[in-house]
Amino acid sequence: MDEDKELRKMEIESIGAIYSDIVTTENDNRIILNLLDMCTIQFDLPEGYPSKCIPNITISGPSLSRDIKDHFNQKLLFICNSNKGNPVIYECIEGIKDDISMIENTKMMLEVSDQDVKEQKKQKIDFHVDIPDIISGNILTDRKSIFQGHIAKVNDMNDINKVLWQLKQNKKIEQATHNMYAYRYNFTKNGKVYVAHDCDDDGETGAGPKMAQILALMNCENILVVVSRWYGGIKLGPDRFRHICNVTRDIINEYLSNNK
């Protein structure tokens, strides 16, 4: 038996023993890490590992954002490349466990979202009561297309639904080609603070995630941003996303300057 094969066999046995509650092993070349039943990371150990190459890594998690999966992938590759020539699965698992809060946060968001849906089914929301204040920004026009941002402070899904409903009471906004939005709000459960966040393209594919990224980069808390677009008949190509992002940033800056 060559040295690499022996090292792979020993590593799989030791990892299976140390992490028996979260790891399963297949044959003599595969280790599967299960994190909170929301994310699996598969390590395939090719011939030549560990002396000549690193594991092949596959990350699966339908409920996790692309940003989280990219973060995990980059972190694992960094760990593997930093320890090339040596067994690295233990270091990889410990490194990912440091970021387990990202998965916990997503799991809590899904549970809260599911609970919100159940609560809304139990009781009809009175959309006319306690509607958050809404600020609408300046209009941006390009080749007959019109963009306008709207922003409101929100604390839960009820607030978000009320703001979206209130905006669409304006006939012009209701008739916009797209009313895309993104939100972030904090909530506490079992003494821990989590961030709920989501977005909707409303038919302008890719716009929602771009808006959500801006909210995250600007460290927004308890904010809903809506961008209305009225299509003017002339295609703008990528410029439309630049306008959506600029309108999003502008309305956030206006809101923050008014709430210092």
N, C-alpha and C positions, 0 to 999 in steps of 0.2 A: 504493500500500500504506500503511495507516494505521500510526501509530507503535507501537501495542501489538502489532500483528501482526508487525511487523519485529523488535521486542524478543523476542517469543516464538520467532521463527525463529532469531535469533542465540543465544538462551539454549539452545535444544534442541541446536543444533550444537556449542556450546562444552561443554555438559555431556556430550554424547556423546563428545567428544574427550578430555576430562579424565578421565572415569570409564568408559572403554570396556570395562573388565573387569567392571564390576558394573552397568552401565546399558544398557538398550535403549530406543530411541525409536520411536514409532509416529506416522506422519503428521506433522502440524505442531503437535500439541497434547497429546501424551502422552509422559511419561517414566516408565520403570519401573525401580526400584532393586531389585536382587537381593542379599540379604545372607546369605551362607553357605548358600545353597540352602534356607534355613529360613523366610525372611521376604521378602515382596515389598511394596514401597511404590509405589503408582501415583499419579503426579501428573498430573491432567488440567488443562490450562490453558484456561480458558474465554475467550470474547470479553470484553474489558474488563480482562483481566490483562495487565500488572501494574498499570496506572494506577488501576483502579477496584475490583478484587477480588483475592482470593487463590486459589491453586490448590485444586481439589477433591482430597482425599487419601483413598486407600483402602489400608488395611493388611491384608495376608493372611499368616497363619502358623498353620496348624492345631496345630502343636506348641508354640506360645508361649502362655503364660498370658494371661488377660484383663488382669491387672495390667500386664504388660509392654506389651501392645498399647495399653492406655489411656495408659500413660506416654509411649510414642512419639507417640501422637496429640496429647496435650496439649502435648508439647514442640514438635512441628511447628507446631501452631496458634499457639503463642506466638511462634515464630520468624517465621512468616508475618505475623502481626498487628503484630509489632514492626518489620517492614520493608515495611509496606503501601505500595504505590506504586512499588516497585522489584522487579526480578527476585530471587527468593528461593530457587531450587532449590539453588544451590551451598551457601548457608548451611544449608539443611535437611539436605542430605547430610552435610556436615561435622558438624552437630549430632548426627545419628543415629550417625555413626561413633564419636563419643565414648562411646556406650553400647553398642558392639558386644559388650562383655563379657557383657551380659545374654543375648545370643543364643548366644555361645560357651558360656556356662554351661549353657543349656538343651540345646545339642547334646551337650555332654559327658555330661550326665545321661542323655540317651537312649542314648548309646553305652555308658555304664556299666551302665544298666538292661538293655540287650540282652545285654551280656557276662555280667551276673549270671544271666540266664535260661539262657544257653548253659552256664555253669558248673554251674548247678543240675541241668541235664539230664545233664551228664557224671557228676556224683557226687551220690549221695543224701545229704541232710543228716541227721546224727545229732542229732535233736532233744533227746536226753537229755544231751548234753554241752555244757558251758559256756553254760548258759542265763543270760542277764543277770538281775540281781536286779530284781524287780518290786515297786513300791509301789502299793497300792490305797488310794484316798482315802475320805473320809466319804461316806455315802449322803445324797442329796438326794431328798425325796419331795414330789410335788405332784399332788393329785387321783388318788392311787393309782398314778401313774407313778413309777418309781424310776430315778435316775441315779447312776452311780458312775464315777469316773475311775481310770485305771491309768497308770503311767508307768515307763519303763525307759531306761537308757542303752544306746544302740546305735551300732555303728560301720559296719555294712554291712547288706545285705539279708538275709544269713544270720541276724544277730542279730534283725532285725525279724520274720522268719518264725518263729524260735524263741519269741519272746515271744508272738506271736499264737497259736501252737500251745499254749504252756504255759497261757495264760489260758483257752483252751477245754477244758483238762483239768478245769477246774472246771465241773461240770455246770450250775450256776446261770448262770454267765457264758455257757456254750455255748448255753443256752436263752434268752438275752436277745433281745428283739425286734430290737435293732440293736446291733452292736459297731463303731461308727465310729472311725476313727483318722486321725492325721496324724503325719508324721515329718520330721525334718531331720537330716542327718549330713554331715560334711565328708569329702572325699576328695582325694587329691593325684594329679595326672597331669602328667607332663612338667614337674615342678617348680612347677606352679601349683595352688593350693587352690581347689576348687569346692564348692558346696553341693548335695547331692541332696535333693530334697524331693518329697513326694507325699501324697495323702490318699485315703480311701475312705469313702463315705457309708454303706455297708452297708444301703441301702434308705431311709435318712433323707435324702432329697434336699436338698442344700445344706449339710448339717452339716459334711462333710469340709473344704470350702474355708474355712468359718468357723474351724474348729480350726486349719487350716494358717496362716491369717492371724494368729491369736494367737501361734503359735509364732514366726512371722517378726517380729511387733511386739515380742515379748519377747526377741528375739535368742537363741533357743534353739539349742544346738549338740548334735548327737549324742543326740537325744531322740525317743522314740516315745511318744505319748499315745493311749490308747484310752478312749473313753467308752461304757460299757454302758448301755443303756436298756431297762427292762422296762415295756411299755405296760400301763397300768392300766384300759383300757376307756373312759376319758374323754379326748376330744380336747383338747389344750392349745393348739392354734394356735401363734402366734409365740412363746409363752412357752417352748416346748420348746427353741427355739434359744438363748434367753437362759439357760436352765438348762445346756445343753450347753456354752456358752461359759464360764459361771461355773465349772462343774466342771473344765473344761480349765485355766482360770487358777489355780484353787485347787490342783490337783494339781501344776502346774508350780511354783507358789510354795512348796509343801511340799517338793518335790524340791530346789529351789534352796536353801532354808533348811537342809536337811540335808546339803548338799554345798558349803558355803562353804569 
